[in-house]
Amino acid sequence: MEFSILADAFSKMEATKKRLELTQYLVELFEKTPQDVISKIVYLLQGKLRPDFEGVELGVAEKLAIKAISKSSGIPVKKIESEYRKGGDLGYAASVILEQKTQTTFLMEDITVERVYETLYKIAKLEGSRSQDMKMKYISSLLNDATPVEASFILKILLGTLRLGIAENTVMDALAVAFTGNKENRKVLEHAYNVSSDLGKVAEIVAKKGMDGVEKFEISLFNPIRPMLADRVKSEEEAVEKMGDRFAAEYKLDGERVQLHVEGERVVLFSRSLENISSYYPDIIEKIPKSIQADKVILEAEAVAINENTGEFLPFQELMHRRRKYKIEKAVSKYPITVNFFDVLYYNGKSCLDLGYEERRNLLEKIVKEDEYAKHVPMSIVTNKNEIEEFLENSINSGCEGLMLKMLDKPYQAGSRGNYWLKLKREYRNELGDSLDLVVIGAFFGKGRRTGRYGTLLLASYDDDQDMFTSICKVGTGFTDEDLDQLYQILSNKVTIKKNPRIDSEMEADVWFEPELVVEVVASEITLSPIHKAARGAIRKDTGLALRFPKFTGKIRVEKAAEDASTNEEVLTLFKGQKKVAHDKNLI
Ligand code: AMP
């Protein structure tokens, strides 16, 4: 398939944000795509080469890309850099530069999607001392044969700056229309995606086998399943109202969610955002197989740091010490954990997702033999407010965050947040009643003791309709010196020259970041704001929502992807909830 077809589609999609138009362009593109190339097209659309959980990263630095452009165009590096500085987009700069190409190649070949993909894949896999030279050779060979527009997209993919703003749902809508003629079939595609986390694979199956293939889609071991999420409730009363008169309560442990795929001695671990995190937990890989009585199984657990002497649970932050590439053994022995199992999703070749909670829990207790290291999450069947309260008290006393409440007869809803699971956290002392997980989009340099680090962060909530990150507050309190160091270390790798197009903020920060890191904050209230962009227009025209007196809780939520941050809808619900409380108390 000619790469120019894809580049044309990219250009059209870049020029719109309207979902219907995007869907239409995608349908047209998919209809022109041969079956064998469809998965590659779907990955490339998202600026990827493989599904996220495989961890294939292009990781090409701007400097190297500039050198490659220079090599293939004959134009000096300095000139390319100055063109780049004008617009802040290297892809675009390259297309301008290549228009003025002084060297012509005599044997111009048409470039194909397959060739671009294979070359990018080779670049991603290169390692070692000579890899930089090789990367440059590969890039400039592509640029030699590319038209300026094609070159600009190749570079954007390489640098990770291709942002078409296409949500996964939009891709699925378009796949359903292009290959089944019916948008409603999206739901079935969504199921396949939720159990495989691999949109390319889903696309290939629907293109080759139609709905029949998608309906028969099965879970594969070592392909992560998208996690089920919980709604929140504020009180025991609300929980009983929503759950009925008999349901399960489990401790809500404050650790890292881990999805374990186990076959014999082979264990692969995925995080909540489906990253392969096996290397952070060599202890789980080594110790867990002997606790498992199954040939093939997918389990979910919370890995929690513990005090080795007392067995007490320690807060999530303790696990951060394991987030390192080297000397992980030292961190493992210094910060021991237990693995606390709470669900089984797949057992000896069969999906368990459609079983009710109670059946899954019984099966889980049979599969996982408990010992010092592997545990079942404490669970109790509760029937009223008092029983919840008592169990909540126990959970808080042993260092947990609160309770997860689960309906006994309900299936595991992969990839969705709903009412079958509810979380009840201990009342926070902040008046808002709950914490928010927000994305760091920018920062302001610190003064005084904070010089050389970021003193204040600019945070955003997630607008999942538009796939944008909308500013909601600045936060400058709650940080220890250690937090500031750690945040600086993480964030300085995410600095961008220009504000990422997915960021919606009127406030100008000193530095902008790729919207990736999620932090937890509490606040005294949510107010209307003329400056901030969260849920803008939902309550009043040209007015957004903002947090008043926000404070960092100390939790950097590395296990969350930016898209897992609190949504504008959640912020809006909290805003309306606080008004209701005030109203009930006759305050307004
Ligand atoms: P939150 O991150 O506040 O939305 O809460 C959901 C998270 O709680 C999950 O992603 C898990 O990491 C964690 N969790 C702790 N205990 C449990 C449990 N018993 N069942 C399910 N999730 C749990």
Residues whose N, C-alpha, C, O or C-beta is under 5 A from the ligand:
A	BS01	AMP	E250 Y251 K252 L253 G255 E256 R257 E302 F342 V377 M404
